[in-house]
Amino acid sequence: MLDRQIIHALILDGRAPFSRIAAVVGVSEQTIARRYRRMRSGGWLRVVGLPDTQRLGQSDWTVRLQCVPDAAVSVAEALARRSDTSWVSLTSGGTEITCVVKPADRSSRHDLLLRQLPSSRRIVAISAQSVLHMFRGGASHWPGATQALTAEQAARLAAPAPEAGPAKELGPDDRVLLAELARDGRASYAELAHATHWHESTVRRRVEELRAAGVLYLDVDVDDSAFGIGAHANLYLSVAPSRLTAVGGALAEHPEVPFVAATTGRSNLMATVLCPDDHGVYRYLTERIAKLDGVNAVEVVLIIRSVKRAATMVPTASAVA
């Protein structure tokens, strides 16, 4: 229970001091720090600082790659090592890869999608869809991991909501800062100052500015098996355009759904579903999706192995052991 409380607290504010978390949950600061370090060193938990691409006016892409036999693992691992990818997974018997591509600019997107991937002989088919609107995902975390604290505890730990209005643009020097926060969202201001060659007070002020503007958010990469999750699936739904907002909004309220977005392509809505087992996926389809008006077709793709989360390479079972 304490581990789940720590995870919930960090989702609310990824840079909350251990002393504040300890005061809220009623244990010592040393206990919180020890539990956090154990989860992080075991690959179960990591706080990462990420730019909100939607606030910055940038387009994310969901990509599906079909590989020749025996090539998918190496291709997925190579994609996972890139700084512009996230949620890299193996699906469909181990020959298909799905991932999200977050290009820093239009030229880098074109280079990856139009030149690098098509030129690989190990990739036989590519499908890429632009994310038009995100109903849940990014700064909006999976609700299944935010049930360990009481409402009063959560209110004491929640970070201030981002400011309304147009987002501030990133400067060239911000890229170094963001790269360090993607490595460790809880890096100290002294560590960030060393990496950026800024004064510590400058780093502190810039991090606070970017968070307040909603340009920077702190995500928590967590192993969802700690919450009883044993089955992961991507759903590709074809929805009547007049019902797209309603269906996307409904899925965003489901506790099984950490990500749902309207996309381009043959299907116009994509969702990720987390369930205890394959039977749970079946029940979700027949008890949840079946009741939604406007859903014309659903393709279900089970995820066999996650290679990368938002910014974290997922250790293999042997590495965790």
Backbone hydrogen bonds, N-H to C=O, Kabsch-Sander energy under -0.5 kcal/mol:
donor,donor_aa,acceptor,acceptor_aa,energy
5,Q,1,M,-2.0
6,I,2,L,-2.4
7,I,3,D,-2.3
8,H,4,R,-2.6
9,A,5,Q,-2.5
10,L,6,I,-2.3
11,I,7,I,-2.0
12,L,8,H,-1.8
13,D,9,A,-2.0
16,A,13,D,-2.0
20,R,17,P,-0.6
21,I,17,P,-2.0
22,A,18,F,-2.9
23,A,19,S,-1.9
24,V,20,R,-1.7
25,V,21,I,-2.4
26,G,22,A,-1.8
27,V,22,A,-1.5
32,I,28,S,-1.8
33,A,29,E,-2.5
34,R,30,Q,-2.4
35,R,31,T,-2.5
36,Y,32,I,-2.6
37,R,33,A,-2.5
38,R,34,R,-2.1
39,M,35,R,-2.3
40,R,36,Y,-2.7
41,S,37,R,-2.7
42,G,38,R,-1.6
43,G,40,R,-1.4
44,W,39,M,-2.3
45,L,39,M,-1.1
46,R,221,D,-1.6
48,V,219,D,-2.6
49,G,181,L,-2.7
50,L,48,V,-0.5
50,L,217,Y,-2.9
52,D,215,V,-3.0
53,T,51,P,-1.2
56,L,52,D,-1.6
57,G,54,Q,-1.1
58,Q,53,T,-3.0
61,W,101,V,-2.2
62,T,129,Q,-2.8
63,V,61,W,-0.5
63,V,99,C,-3.1
64,R,127,S,-2.9
65,L,97,I,-2.9
66,Q,125,A,-2.6
67,C,65,L,-0.5
67,C,95,T,-3.2
68,V,122,R,-2.2
71,A,68,V,-1.9
72,A,68,V,-0.5
75,V,71,A,-2.3
76,A,72,A,-2.9
77,E,73,V,-2.4
78,A,74,S,-2.0
79,L,75,V,-2.4
80,A,76,A,-2.5
81,R,77,E,-1.2
82,R,79,L,-1.5
85,T,82,R,-0.9
86,S,100,V,-2.1
87,W,309,R,-2.3
88,V,308,K,-0.7
89,S,87,W,-0.5
89,S,98,T,-2.8
90,L,305,R,-3.0
91,T,96,E,-3.0
92,S,302,L,-0.9
94,G,91,T,-1.0
95,T,91,T,-0.6
95,T,92,S,-1.3
96,E,91,T,-1.8
97,I,65,L,-2.7
98,T,89,S,-2.1
99,C,63,V,-2.0
100,V,86,S,-2.9
101,V,61,W,-3.1
102,K,84,D,-3.6
102,K,100,V,-0.5
109,R,105,D,-1.7
110,H,106,R,-2.4
111,D,107,S,-2.2
112,L,108,S,-2.0
113,L,109,R,-2.7
114,L,110,H,-2.4
115,R,110,H,-0.6
115,R,111,D,-1.1
116,Q,111,D,-2.9
117,L,112,L,-2.4
119,S,115,R,-1.4
120,S,117,L,-1.4
123,I,120,S,-1.1
124,V,66,Q,-3.1
124,V,122,R,-0.5
125,A,66,Q,-1.4
127,S,64,R,-2.2
129,Q,62,T,-2.7
131,V,60,D,-2.9
132,L,130,S,-0.8
132,L,262,A,-2.5
133,H,262,A,-1.5
135,F,133,H,-0.6
135,F,260,V,-2.2
136,R,260,V,-1.8
137,G,140,S,-0.6
140,S,137,G,-2.1
141,H,139,A,-0.9
145,A,142,W,-1.5
146,T,143,P,-1.7
154,A,150,T,-2.8
155,A,151,A,-2.1
156,R,152,E,-1.4
157,L,153,Q,-1.0
157,L,154,A,-0.6
158,A,154,A,-1.8
159,A,12,L,-1.5
163,E,212,A,-4.1
174,D,171,G,-1.1
175,R,171,G,-0.6
175,R,172,P,-1.0
176,V,173,D,-0.5
177,L,173,D,-1.1
178,L,174,D,-2.9
179,A,175,R,-2.2
180,E,176,V,-1.8
181,L,177,L,-2.0
182,A,178,L,-2.2
183,R,179,A,-1.2
184,D,180,E,-2.2
185,G,47,V,-3.2
187,A,184,D,-1.8
192,L,188,S,-2.4
193,A,189,Y,-2.3
194,H,190,A,-2.0
195,A,191,E,-1.9
196,T,192,L,-2.2
197,H,193,A,-1.9
198,W,193,A,-0.9
203,V,199,H,-2.1
204,R,200,E,-2.5
205,R,201,S,-2.3
206,R,202,T,-2.4
207,V,203,V,-2.7
208,E,204,R,-2.2
209,E,205,R,-2.3
210,L,206,R,-2.6
211,R,207,V,-2.3
212,A,208,E,-2.4
213,A,209,E,-2.0
214,G,211,R,-1.1
215,V,210,L,-1.6
216,L,210,L,-1.7
217,Y,50,L,-2.7
219,D,48,V,-3.0
219,D,217,Y,-0.6
221,D,46,R,-2.9
221,D,219,D,-0.5
222,V,220,V,-0.8
223,D,44,W,-2.4
224,D,222,V,-0.8
226,A,223,D,-1.7
227,F,224,D,-1.8
228,G,225,S,-1.7
229,I,224,D,-1.5
230,G,228,G,-0.5
230,G,275,C,-1.8
231,A,275,C,-2.5
233,A,273,V,-2.0
234,N,301,V,-3.0
235,L,271,A,-3.6
236,Y,299,E,-2.5
237,L,235,L,-0.6
237,L,269,L,-3.3
238,S,297,A,-2.6
239,V,237,L,-0.6
240,A,294,G,-2.4
243,R,240,A,-2.5
244,L,240,A,-0.6
244,L,241,P,-1.0
247,V,243,R,-2.8
248,G,244,L,-2.6
249,G,245,T,-2.4
250,A,246,A,-2.0
251,L,247,V,-2.5
252,A,248,G,-1.8
253,E,249,G,-0.6
253,E,250,A,-1.0
254,H,251,L,-1.4
257,V,254,H,-1.7
259,F,272,T,-0.8
260,V,136,R,-2.2
261,A,270,M,-2.5
262,A,133,H,-2.8
263,T,268,N,-1.4
264,T,130,S,-1.6
268,N,237,L,-1.3
269,L,237,L,-1.6
270,M,261,A,-2.8
271,A,235,L,-2.4
272,T,259,F,-2.5
273,V,233,A,-3.1
274,L,256,E,-2.8
275,C,231,A,-2.6
281,V,277,D,-1.3
282,Y,278,D,-1.9
283,R,279,H,-2.5
284,Y,280,G,-2.3
285,L,281,V,-2.2
286,T,282,Y,-2.5
287,E,283,R,-2.7
288,R,284,Y,-2.0
289,I,284,Y,-1.9
290,A,285,L,-1.8
291,K,288,R,-0.9
292,L,289,I,-1.9
293,D,291,K,-0.5
295,V,292,L,-1.0
296,N,238,S,-3.0
296,N,294,G,-0.7
297,A,238,S,-1.2
299,E,236,Y,-2.3
300,V,298,V,-0.5
301,V,234,N,-2.7
301,V,299,E,-0.5
302,L,300,V,-0.5
303,I,232,H,-2.8
304,I,90,L,-2.7
304,I,302,L,-0.6
305,R,90,L,-1.5
307,V,88,V,-3.0
307,V,305,R,-0.5
308,K,88,V,-1.8
309,R,312,T,-2.8
314,V,307,V,-2.5
320,V,316,T,-2.1
321,A,317,A,-2.2
